[in-house]
Amino acid sequence: MGMEGPLKFKIISYDDSDDREIHVDFKEEFQNLELQEQANQFTDHVSSLRSQADVLEEGSEERKGMLFVLQFLEELVPHIQAGAVPLNEAFVVKLQEQSPLTNLISGLQH
């Protein structure tokens, strides 16, 4: 599953442990937009992902992973709209072994 939109996702795995992290950065093109356009584009992106998740099979690993991502992004919406997020910094999400994203990430790396 590839993700279009204003964000870049990087999956970081460590050789000495099973720990994984997702680093989320805002694309430069998104950073250069005016605040209202950023808010519109981000909100549209979240709505699009919600629509994609809604048609996935209930209980599937892909759906669980998308819902995890959506939960994170939906929390950001009001902060993006207010211009309160430093767009030049990365968010780091540390995954536990039993995270819903574990299987989704494994599928993306193949």
PyMOL commands that set and color helices and strands:
alter all, ss='L'
color gray80, all
select helices_A, chain A and resi 28-31+35-54+61-81+101-108
alter helices_A, ss='H'
color red, helices_A
select strands_A, chain A and resi 7-13+20-26+91-95
alter strands_A, ss='S'
color yellow, strands_A
deselect
rebuild
show_as cartoon
